[in-house]
Amino acid sequence: MIHSPTAGVGLKPEHYAEAAEDLREGLWFEVHPENYMAEGGPRLAWLETIALRHPLSLHGVGMSLAADELPDDNHLRALKRLIDRFQPFAVSEHLAWSTRRGAYAPDLLPFPRTSRALDRIAHTIDHAQSILGVRLLIENPSLYMPLRGHDMDEPDFLRELVQRTGCGLLVDINNVHISAHNLGYDAELYLAKIPVEAIGEIHLAGHEVDPGPRSQMLIDTHAAPISDRVWELYERLIARIGPRPTLIERDDNIPLYDVLMSERDRAHGLLTAAATVNKALAHV
């Protein structure tokens, strides 16, 4: 039986067998679709098995929405086939770029938030949504150093994208914390400006301090447990806006399944408590 999603984890091959047998209420799994854009093979077979019991979310890393060109047609068609096959409850992508003129950078790169960029990215999101037939959730990126040329801050840029395209938002709390620390702004004020009605998913992940001897920069590694500060920001956000499907991301130093699920269960408990409070307030 498939339950409505509450807290989930990123699905890793080393956890396929345990994920297929796990019957936790509200558990869901997220995958990078680029790893499953194939005609067959064991990865797709495992995903089919897991999808029989749990909701899925597709979290793209290759659409390059902020590039100065439209996404690759072959990429969109392959993603569309995966969406049609698995019917994910959410499809998301990053507010960043990674490809240009056929060249690929293995990173999610920033851009100046100008009016021109807003027009271009809104057009790209419209184009992608029309081909994919779904509402995209756009994720805020991790930022590491000041970039000249911005016309607006990130929450206002995201709000404009939502208004122009009808897209939703994936709010990555770890990215908010990292960017606020590295660039010197207030993470709480950032979250207060996000249009809460557009938030369709939340991500939680771990980070690490840059190992440089004089650096205090935080790096979005997805290789460590979630920090206390990220948990604190998350609890305050869902207390204010109510529960949203929440993902625990871990992409390196992959722990044992039970260790990963302990973080997932913590998020699930917080979401359940927030739902109970919201229900009680609705009857006051």
C-alpha positions in Angstrom: 0.0 0.0 0.0 1.4 3.4 -1.0 1.0 6.1 1.8 1.0 9.8 1.2 4.6 11.0 1.3 5.9 12.6 4.5 9.7 12.1 4.9 11.9 10.3 2.4 15.5 9.6 1.5 17.6 9.6 -1.6 17.6 6.1 -3.0 21.1 4.5 -3.4 21.9 1.2 -5.0 23.4 -0.2 -1.8 20.0 0.2 -0.2 17.8 -1.2 -2.9 16.9 -4.5 -1.1 16.2 -2.8 2.2 14.1 0.0 0.6 12.0 -2.6 -1.2 11.1 -4.3 2.1 10.6 -1.2 4.2 7.0 -0.5 5.1 7.3 2.7 7.1 4.3 4.9 6.8 4.8 8.0 4.6 8.2 6.8 3.4 9.2 7.9 -0.2 12.3 7.8 -2.3 13.9 10.3 -4.6 16.3 9.5 -7.4 18.3 11.5 -9.9 16.6 10.7 -13.2 19.8 10.9 -15.1 20.8 7.6 -13.5 17.7 5.9 -14.8 17.4 7.2 -18.4 17.9 3.8 -19.9 15.8 1.2 -21.8 16.4 -1.5 -19.2 18.8 -3.0 -16.7 18.9 -3.7 -12.9 18.5 -0.1 -11.8 15.2 0.3 -13.5 14.0 -3.2 -12.3 14.8 -2.2 -8.7 13.0 1.1 -9.2 9.9 -0.7 -10.5 9.9 -2.9 -7.5 10.3 -0.1 -5.0 7.7 2.1 -6.8 5.0 -0.6 -6.1 5.3 0.2 -2.4 6.5 3.8 -2.1 6.0 7.2 -3.8 8.8 8.4 -5.9 10.3 11.9 -6.7 12.6 12.7 -9.6 15.3 15.3 -8.7 17.2 16.4 -11.8 20.7 17.6 -12.0 21.2 18.0 -15.8 18.5 20.3 -17.1 20.7 23.4 -16.7 17.7 25.8 -16.3 19.8 28.9 -15.9 21.9 28.4 -19.1 21.5 30.9 -22.0 19.9 28.1 -24.1 17.0 25.7 -23.8 17.5 22.3 -22.3 18.7 19.5 -24.6 15.7 18.0 -26.4 17.0 14.4 -26.0 17.3 15.0 -22.2 13.8 16.3 -21.9 12.4 13.4 -24.0 14.2 10.8 -21.8 13.0 12.5 -18.7 9.4 12.6 -20.0 9.6 8.8 -20.6 10.7 8.3 -17.1 7.9 10.5 -15.7 5.3 8.7 -17.7 6.6 5.3 -16.6 6.9 6.0 -12.8 4.3 8.9 -12.3 6.4 10.6 -9.6 4.6 12.9 -7.1 7.2 15.6 -7.7 9.8 16.5 -10.3 12.4 19.0 -9.4 15.5 20.8 -10.8 18.1 23.3 -9.6 18.2 27.1 -10.2 21.6 26.8 -11.8 23.4 26.0 -15.0 25.9 23.2 -15.9 25.9 23.0 -19.7 26.6 25.4 -22.6 27.1 24.8 -26.3 27.5 21.1 -25.8 30.1 21.4 -23.0 29.2 20.0 -19.5 30.6 21.2 -16.2 30.1 18.7 -13.3 28.8 21.3 -11.0 25.7 23.6 -10.4 26.9 27.0 -11.3 25.6 30.5 -10.2 24.4 33.4 -12.4 23.6 37.1 -11.9 19.9 37.5 -10.9 19.0 40.1 -13.5 15.8 41.0 -15.2 17.2 39.5 -18.4 18.1 36.3 -16.6 14.6 36.1 -15.1 13.0 36.4 -18.5 15.2 33.8 -20.0 14.8 31.3 -17.1 11.1 31.8 -17.0 10.9 31.0 -20.7 13.1 27.9 -20.1 10.9 26.6 -17.3 7.7 27.2 -19.4 9.3 25.2 -22.2 10.3 22.3 -20.0 7.0 22.2 -18.2 5.1 22.1 -21.5 7.1 19.2 -22.8 7.3 17.2 -19.5 3.6 17.8 -18.7 4.3 18.4 -15.0 4.8 21.4 -12.6 8.5 21.7 -11.9 9.8 22.4 -8.4 12.8 24.8 -8.5 15.5 24.4 -5.9 17.5 27.2 -4.4 21.3 26.6 -4.9 24.3 26.6 -2.5 26.3 29.8 -3.0 29.9 30.2 -2.0 31.1 33.8 -2.8 29.6 37.1 -3.9 28.7 37.5 -7.5 28.4 40.9 -9.1 25.5 42.1 -11.2 22.4 41.0 -9.2 19.2 43.1 -9.6 17.2 41.2 -6.9 17.7 38.9 -4.0 17.1 35.1 -4.4 13.7 35.0 -2.6 12.3 37.7 -4.9 13.8 36.0 -8.0 12.1 32.7 -6.9 8.8 34.5 -6.3 8.9 36.0 -9.8 9.6 32.6 -11.3 6.6 31.1 -9.5 4.3 34.0 -10.6 5.4 33.9 -14.2 5.5 30.1 -14.8 3.3 28.5 -12.2 6.3 26.4 -11.1 6.7 25.3 -7.4 9.7 25.5 -5.1 11.9 22.9 -3.5 13.4 24.6 -0.5 16.8 23.1 0.5 17.3 24.2 4.1 21.0 23.2 4.1 21.6 25.3 1.0 19.9 28.3 2.7 22.1 27.9 5.7 25.3 27.4 3.7 24.6 30.4 1.4 23.6 32.6 4.4 26.8 31.7 6.2 29.1 32.1 3.2 27.6 35.4 2.0 26.7 37.0 5.3 22.9 37.2 5.4 20.2 36.0 7.7 18.8 32.5 6.9 15.6 33.2 8.9 14.9 36.3 7.0 15.5 34.5 3.7 13.0 31.8 4.6 10.5 34.4 5.7 10.5 35.9 2.2 9.9 32.6 0.4 6.4 32.3 -1.0 5.2 29.4 1.2 2.2 28.5 -0.9 4.6 27.4 -3.7 6.8 25.1 -1.5 6.2 21.5 -2.7 9.2 19.8 -1.1 11.9 20.4 1.4 15.5 19.0 1.4 17.7 18.4 4.4 21.4 17.5 4.1 24.7 17.7 5.7 27.7 20.0 5.0 31.3 20.4 6.0 33.7 23.2 6.6 36.2 23.9 3.8 39.5 22.3 4.8 41.5 25.3 3.8 43.6 26.5 6.8 42.1 30.0 6.7 38.7 29.3 5.3 35.4 29.2 7.2 33.4 28.5 4.1 30.7 25.8 4.4 30.6 23.3 1.5 27.5 21.4 0.5 28.9 17.9 0.5 25.9 15.7 1.3 28.4 13.6 3.0 27.7 14.2 6.7 24.8 14.1 9.2 22.3 17.1 9.2 23.6 19.8 11.4 21.7 21.1 14.5 21.3 24.5 12.8 19.6 23.0 9.8 17.3 21.0 12.0 16.5 24.2 13.9 15.7 26.1 10.7 13.6 23.2 9.5 11.5 22.9 12.7 10.8 26.6 12.6 9.8 26.5 9.0 7.3 23.7 9.2 5.9 25.1 12.4 5.0 28.2 10.4 3.9 26.8 7.1 2.8 23.3 8.0 4.2 19.9 6.9 5.7 19.4 3.4 7.3 16.3 1.9 10.8 16.3 3.2 13.9 14.5 1.9 17.0 13.4 3.6 19.9 13.8 1.1 23.1 11.7 1.4 25.3 11.4 -1.7 28.7 10.6 -0.3 30.0 8.6 2.8 26.8 6.6 2.4 25.9 5.2 5.9 24.1 2.0 6.7 20.4 2.0 5.8 19.3 2.1 9.5 21.6 5.1 10.2 20.1 7.0 7.3 16.6 6.1 8.3 17.1 7.5 11.8 17.4 11.0 10.3 14.4 10.2 8.1 12.4 9.1 11.1 13.3 12.3 13.0 11.9 14.3 10.1 8.8 12.1 9.9 8.2 12.7 13.6 8.5 16.5 13.2 6.1 16.5 10.3 3.6 14.3 12.1 3.7 16.7 15.1 3.3 19.8 12.8 0.3 18.1 11.1 -1.3 17.5 14.5 -0.9 21.1 15.6 -2.3 22.4 12.3 -5.3 20.1 12.6 -5.9 21.3 16.2 -5.6 25.0 15.2 -8.0 24.5 12.3 -10.7 23.4 14.8 -10.2 26.4 17.2 
